[in-house]
Amino acid sequence: MPPQLHPSLLAERRTVRPAAPAPSLFAPKTDEKKDTTPAFSLTKPGEKPPTPLAGTSSALAGPIVAVAPPSMLRGKTIEEIVNKWSGELETHVREFNKFAGEVAVWDRALIENGNNASLLHVLNGFDN
């Protein structure tokens, strides 16, 4: 059965009214009934959704609070921040590649020793 799109995901046809102000993309429409049905749900139709755990709150329940950037970023330009992060990324990539090379050597040694053990096993007649 093909998935069905929720009505809120379908494109609406709107008529252009030159005298009306342009609608905001983020403000709720006041002249239409708000649909509280989620666009996606893990529950079956007609099934009651699970209740949140005690002591937890919905992500949308509280006011939105602006968070100050960490002190290491405060007062720096975007270019300075990107350059710093690029340098750190290059350092981590070099370190990762060094360790990946060591693991590759160990892996080859393990495979070779496994093959040698199998060969000894066969040559000594332990293979029934």
N, C-alpha and C positions, 0 to 999 in steps of 0.2 A: 504494500500500500504506500503510495507516494506521500511524503510529509506535507502537511497542510500549513500554509502560512497564516499567522495570526493576522486579524484585520488591521492591527496597528502597523504592520510591516508592509501592507499593500499601499501602493501610491494612491493618493487622493487627487481627485480632480477639483480644482478651485477656479472660480471665475475671477477675473481681474476687475477690481473696483477701484477706479482712480482716486476717489475721495477718501477711501479707507486707508489708515496707516498700514505699513508693511508688518506682517506678523513676525514676532521674534521666534528664533529657532529654539530657544531654551525656556521661554516663559510658557506656562500652561495656558491653553485656550479657555477663556472664561465663558464663551457662548456655547461650548459643547460639553456634553456629559463626559466626565473623565472615566476612562476604562481602567479598572483596577486589576484586570486579569493579566497575569504575567505572559510575556511573549513565549516563554519556554518554561516548562515545569517537569519535574521528575515524577510527579504523581499522576495517576490516571484520572481522566475526566470524572468529576463527581466525587472524587476521593478528597478527604480533608488533608491539607498540607500539614506537615509536622510543625509543632510549636517550637520556638527557640528555647535553648537551654536557660535555666534560671541564672540571673546575673549577667546575661549577655544582652546586648542591645543591637538594634538594626543599624546598619551603616548609614542609613538615611535619617535616623531618628534625631541626631544632635545637629547643632549648627556647624557650619563649615568654618574651620579655624585656619588662618594662614600660619604656616610654619616657617620660621626664619631659617635661612640656609646655614649649614654647619660653619663654624668659625674659620675653617681652612678655606672656604670658598668666599667668605664675606669680603667685599671690596675688590674682587678680581673680575676681570673681563671674561667673557665667554671664551675668547681666544686663548687666554692664559689657562683657563680651566681645561679646555680641550687639549692643549699642548701638554699639560701636566698628566692628564689621563692617558694620552697617547704614549707618553714616555713610560708610564707605569705598565701599560699594556704590552709594550715592546719588551720590557724587562721580564714580565711574567711569561710571555711567549717564548723568549729565549730559555728561561728556566724550565718551562714545560717541555720544550724540545730536547733539552739536555737529559731530563729524566726519562722521556719517552725513548731516547736512544739507549739509555742504560737498560730499560725494561726490554727493549727489542733484543739486546745482547743476551740477557738472561733467558728470554723466550727461546732464542735459537739454541742456547746451551741446553735447556731443558728438553727440547725436541730431539736434539742430537743424542743426548744421554738416554732418553727414552728409547730411541731407535737402537742404540748400542745394547741396552738392557734386553730388548726384544730379541736381538740377534744372538746374544749370549744364551738366552733362554732356549732358542731354537737349536743352536749348535751343541748345547749340553744335553739335548734330548729330553727336555722337560715338556715338550709339546706333545700331548697325547693325541 
